[in-house]
Amino acid sequence: YTKEGGKVPVVYFWDGSKSTEMKVLSSTDTSVTFETDHNSEYIVASEMLSNNGNSNEQLIPIIAVLIVVLIAIGGFFIIRRRRNA
């Protein structure tokens, strides 16, 4: 395994035509430790963060902050308009 910039390691157990993603416990620039309950062949690859579902966990707080900022800006302009009127 060689770490690729902007990507995270993923490990798949390949069983014929079906693949199952394994839980990655830790990784370094050259190795990946993952959880499994049997000894078999695995495929280790690098994927973008969105494939692990982590992007949704990161995206929700960002959207929440943006909504709060937009509400605050809207409130500022409403108050400013009422003072000038």
MDTraj code that builds the backbone (N, CA, C; nanometers):
import mdtraj as md
import numpy as np

residues = "TYR THR LYS GLU GLY GLY LYS VAL PRO VAL VAL TYR PHE TRP ASP GLY SER LYS SER THR GLU MET LYS VAL LEU SER SER THR ASP THR SER VAL THR PHE GLU THR ASP HIS ASN SER GLU TYR ILE VAL ALA SER GLU MET LEU SER ASN ASN GLY ASN SER ASN GLU GLN LEU ILE PRO ILE ILE ALA VAL LEU ILE VAL VAL LEU ILE ALA ILE GLY GLY PHE PHE ILE ILE ARG ARG ARG ARG ASN ALA".split()
xyz = np.array([
    [0.0838, -0.1180, 0.0000],
    [0.0000, 0.0000, 0.0000],
    [0.0878, 0.1236, 0.0000],
    [0.0538, 0.2201, -0.0819],
    [0.1204, 0.3503, -0.0826],
    [0.0119, 0.4571, -0.0753],
    [0.0186, 0.5421, 0.0257],
    [-0.0830, 0.6445, 0.0466],
    [-0.0843, 0.7427, -0.0706],
    [-0.2053, 0.7790, -0.1130],
    [-0.2238, 0.8772, -0.2190],
    [-0.2823, 1.0034, -0.1576],
    [-0.2339, 1.1184, -0.1995],
    [-0.2798, 1.2459, -0.1442],
    [-0.4284, 1.2676, -0.1620],
    [-0.4959, 1.3128, -0.0559],
    [-0.6387, 1.3426, -0.0617],
    [-0.7286, 1.2214, -0.0591],
    [-0.6726, 1.1039, -0.0391],
    [-0.7524, 0.9819, -0.0390],
    [-0.7291, 0.9048, 0.0899],
    [-0.8200, 0.8147, 0.1213],
    [-0.8088, 0.7302, 0.2401],
    [-0.8035, 0.5842, 0.1962],
    [-0.7384, 0.4992, 0.2752],
    [-0.7330, 0.3579, 0.2369],
    [-0.8651, 0.2875, 0.2645],
    [-0.9004, 0.1966, 0.1779],
    [-1.0163, 0.1095, 0.1980],
    [-0.9718, -0.0330, 0.1680],
    [-1.0316, -0.1287, 0.2360],
    [-0.9967, -0.2690, 0.2161],
    [-1.1247, -0.3452, 0.1821],
    [-1.1172, -0.4265, 0.0766],
    [-1.2314, -0.5067, 0.0347],
    [-1.1960, -0.6543, 0.0410],
    [-1.2896, -0.7350, 0.0892],
    [-1.2821, -0.8797, 0.0783],
    [-1.3561, -0.9148, -0.0490],
    [-1.2895, -0.9823, -0.1404],
    [-1.3504, -1.0146, -0.2690],
    [-1.3884, -1.1616, -0.2703],
    [-1.5165, -1.1887, -0.2879],
    [-1.5667, -1.3256, -0.2872],
    [-1.6397, -1.3503, -0.4182],
    [-1.5682, -1.3970, -0.5171],
    [-1.6298, -1.4216, -0.6478],
    [-1.6681, -1.2911, -0.7140],
    [-1.7973, -1.2660, -0.7271],
    [-1.8448, -1.1428, -0.7897],
    [-1.8911, -1.0409, -0.6864],
    [-1.8741, -1.0713, -0.5597],
    [-1.9234, -0.9842, -0.4536],
    [-1.8053, -0.9304, -0.3721],
    [-1.8080, -0.7994, -0.3433],
    [-1.7046, -0.7423, -0.2576],
    [-1.7688, -0.6864, -0.1314],
    [-1.6963, -0.6960, -0.0202],
    [-1.7428, -0.6444, 0.1078],
    [-1.6344, -0.5535, 0.1639],
    [-1.6722, -0.4300, 0.1986],
    [-1.5749, -0.3372, 0.2548],
    [-1.5487, -0.3719, 0.4004],
    [-1.4213, -0.3792, 0.4359],
    [-1.3804, -0.4112, 0.5717],
    [-1.3618, -0.2813, 0.6509],
    [-1.3665, -0.2896, 0.7832],
    [-1.3484, -0.1733, 0.8683],
    [-1.1985, -0.1476, 0.8864],
    [-1.1517, -0.0292, 0.8401],
    [-1.0113, 0.0090, 0.8546],
    [-0.9921, 0.0644, 0.9952],
    [-0.8974, 0.0061, 1.0697],
    [-0.8708, 0.0489, 1.2072],
    [-0.7677, 0.1611, 1.2120],
    [-0.6639, 0.1521, 1.1307],
    [-0.5612, 0.2557, 1.1263],
    [-0.4818, 0.2412, 0.9975],
    [-0.4047, 0.3451, 0.9659],
    [-0.3208, 0.3384, 0.8470],
    [-0.2037, 0.4348, 0.8613],
    [-0.0989, 0.4035, 0.7892],
    [0.0174, 0.4911, 0.7787],
    [0.0402, 0.5160, 0.6300],
    [0.1538, 0.5744, 0.5958],
    [0.1839, 0.5984, 0.4550],
    [0.2097, 0.4690, 0.3774],
    [0.2406, 0.3610, 0.4504],
    [0.2776, 0.2365, 0.3813],
    [0.2009, 0.1130, 0.4279],
    [0.1128, 0.1255, 0.5293],
    [0.0414, 0.0059, 0.5757],
    [-0.1001, 0.0397, 0.6190],
    [-0.1835, -0.0637, 0.6195],
    [-0.3235, -0.0494, 0.6595],
    [-0.3567, -0.1636, 0.7556],
    [-0.4193, -0.1304, 0.8691],
    [-0.4665, -0.2314, 0.9627],
    [-0.6177, -0.2321, 0.9565],
    [-0.6771, -0.3502, 0.9355],
    [-0.8217, -0.3575, 0.9215],
    [-0.8760, -0.4754, 1.0006],
    [-1.0062, -0.4710, 1.0250],
    [-1.0745, -0.5724, 1.1055],
    [-1.1327, -0.6802, 1.0146],
    [-1.1090, -0.8054, 1.0517],
    [-1.1645, -0.9167, 0.9758],
    [-1.1841, -1.0353, 1.0692],
    [-1.2671, -1.1286, 1.0282],
    [-1.2888, -1.2470, 1.1107],
    [-1.2409, -1.3748, 1.0416],
    [-1.1727, -1.3617, 0.9277],
    [-1.1199, -1.4788, 0.8604],
    [-0.9960, -1.4413, 0.7787],
    [-0.9160, -1.5389, 0.7461],
    [-0.7943, -1.5188, 0.6701],
    [-0.8249, -1.5459, 0.5233],
    [-0.8049, -1.4474, 0.4398],
    [-0.8369, -1.4623, 0.2994],
    [-0.7569, -1.3604, 0.2199],
    [-0.7892, -1.3438, 0.0928],
    [-0.7252, -1.2416, 0.0103],
    [-0.8083, -1.1151, 0.0154],
    [-0.7383, -1.0026, 0.0217],
    [-0.8046, -0.8732, 0.0312],
    [-0.7471, -0.7788, -0.0719],
    [-0.8264, -0.6813, -0.1102],
    [-0.7826, -0.5770, -0.2013],
    [-0.7727, -0.4483, -0.1204],
    [-0.6549, -0.3843, -0.1232],
    [-0.6360, -0.2566, -0.0550],
    [-0.6271, -0.1502, -0.1620],
    [-0.7070, -0.0460, -0.1484],
    [-0.7100, 0.0608, -0.2481],
    [-0.7205, 0.1948, -0.1784],
    [-0.7103, 0.3012, -0.2559],
    [-0.7298, 0.4368, -0.2041],
    [-0.8528, 0.4952, -0.2689],
    [-0.9361, 0.5576, -0.1885],
    [-1.0571, 0.6190, -0.2408],
    [-1.0743, 0.7565, -0.1806],
    [-1.1554, 0.8358, -0.2454],
    [-1.1877, 0.9685, -0.1924],
    [-1.2671, 0.9516, -0.0641],
    [-1.2629, 1.0523, 0.0204],
    [-1.3316, 1.0462, 0.1490],
    [-1.4799, 1.0180, 0.1359],
    [-1.5424, 1.0633, 0.0295],
    [-1.6871, 1.0473, 0.0165],
    [-1.7298, 0.9021, 0.0112],
    [-1.6424, 0.8124, -0.0270],
    [-1.6802, 0.6717, -0.0355],
    [-1.6941, 0.6050, 0.0995],
    [-1.6368, 0.6661, 0.2033],
    [-1.6488, 0.6077, 0.3364],
    [-1.7671, 0.6627, 0.4140],
    [-1.8391, 0.7576, 0.3562],
    [-1.9493, 0.8171, 0.4297],
    [-1.9054, 0.9292, 0.5219],
    [-1.7787, 0.9482, 0.5385],
    [-1.7288, 1.0528, 0.6256],
    [-1.7585, 1.1911, 0.5724],
    [-1.7691, 1.2048, 0.4418],
    [-1.7944, 1.3367, 0.3863],
    [-1.9284, 1.3908, 0.4316],
    [-2.0302, 1.3044, 0.4447],
    [-2.1599, 1.3501, 0.4939],
    [-2.1495, 1.3978, 0.6380],
    [-2.0693, 1.3277, 0.7174],
    [-2.0506, 1.3681, 0.8560],
    [-1.9798, 1.5016, 0.8639],
    [-1.8925, 1.5325, 0.7701],
    [-1.8219, 1.6596, 0.7671],
    [-1.9062, 1.7680, 0.7017],
    [-1.9897, 1.7311, 0.6082],
    [-2.0683, 1.8279, 0.5324],
    [-2.1830, 1.8860, 0.6135],
    [-2.2460, 1.8091, 0.6985],
    [-2.3609, 1.8557, 0.7757],
    [-2.3253, 1.9733, 0.8658],
    [-2.2169, 1.9682, 0.9450],
    [-2.1829, 2.0859, 1.0270],
    [-2.1489, 2.2091, 0.9436],
    [-2.0866, 2.1881, 0.8281],
    [-2.0540, 2.3017, 0.7406],
    [-2.1813, 2.3677, 0.6915],
    [-2.2782, 2.2889, 0.6489],
    [-2.4058, 2.3438, 0.6018],
    [-2.4771, 2.4149, 0.7166],
    [-2.4746, 2.3577, 0.8365],
    [-2.5393, 2.4202, 0.9520],
    [-2.4774, 2.5567, 0.9817],
    [-2.3463, 2.5655, 0.9769],
    [-2.2793, 2.6934, 1.0014],
    [-2.3164, 2.7941, 0.8936],
    [-2.3214, 2.7505, 0.7685],
    [-2.3595, 2.8411, 0.6604],
    [-2.5017, 2.8931, 0.6777],
    [-2.5925, 2.8076, 0.7200],
    [-2.7310, 2.8509, 0.7428],
    [-2.7364, 2.9557, 0.8538],
    [-2.6633, 2.9316, 0.9630],
    [-2.6615, 3.0269, 1.0745],
    [-2.6036, 3.1601, 1.0283],
    [-2.4973, 3.1563, 0.9506],
    [-2.4357, 3.2800, 0.9003],
    [-2.5327, 3.3545, 0.8095],
    [-2.6006, 3.2822, 0.7215],
    [-2.6970, 3.3473, 0.6317],
    [-2.8132, 3.4096, 0.7091],
    [-2.8604, 3.3414, 0.8123],
    [-2.9677, 3.3973, 0.8957],
    [-2.9187, 3.5234, 0.9663],
    [-2.7966, 3.5199, 1.0176],
    [-2.7411, 3.6374, 1.0861],
    [-2.7259, 3.7548, 0.9903],
    [-2.6790, 3.7293, 0.8707],
    [-2.6649, 3.8367, 0.7712],
    [-2.8013, 3.8923, 0.7332],
    [-2.8979, 3.8041, 0.7134],
    [-3.0342, 3.8492, 0.6824],
    [-3.0915, 3.9339, 0.7943],
    [-3.0727, 3.8924, 0.9197],
    [-3.1198, 3.9695, 1.0345],
    [-3.0523, 4.1056, 1.0423],
    [-2.9246, 4.1116, 1.0136],
    [-2.8515, 4.2381, 1.0142],
    [-2.9113, 4.3364, 0.9142],
    [-2.9406, 4.2879, 0.7921],
    [-2.9968, 4.3762, 0.6902],
    [-3.1396, 4.4188, 0.7237],
    [-3.2179, 4.3333, 0.7866],
    [-3.3543, 4.3701, 0.8273],
    [-3.3495, 4.4795, 0.9329],
    [-3.2622, 4.4624, 1.0325],
    [-3.2484, 4.5647, 1.1383],
    [-3.1981, 4.6948, 1.0789],
    [-3.1019, 4.6881, 0.9900],
    [-3.0454, 4.8085, 0.9283],
    [-3.1519, 4.8813, 0.8454],
    [-3.2347, 4.8065, 0.7740],
    [-3.3389, 4.8668, 0.6904],
    [-3.4425, 4.9373, 0.7788],
    [-3.4799, 4.8749, 0.8924],
    [-3.5786, 4.9357, 0.9817],
    [-3.5248, 5.0635, 1.0450],
    [-3.3962, 5.0690, 1.0784],
    [-3.3366, 5.1895, 1.1368],
    [-3.3321, 5.3037, 1.0371],
    [-3.3095, 5.2724, 0.9099],
    [-3.3003, 5.3749, 0.8067],
    [-3.4369, 5.4226, 0.7579],
    [-3.5396, 5.3471, 0.7862],
    [-3.6723, 5.3816, 0.7343],
    [-3.7432, 5.4820, 0.8218],
])
top = md.Topology()
chain = top.add_chain()
for i, resn in enumerate(residues, 1):
    res = top.add_residue(resn, chain, resSeq=i)
    for name in ("N", "CA", "C"):
        top.add_atom(name, md.element.get_by_symbol(name[0]), res)
traj = md.Trajectory(xyz[None], top)
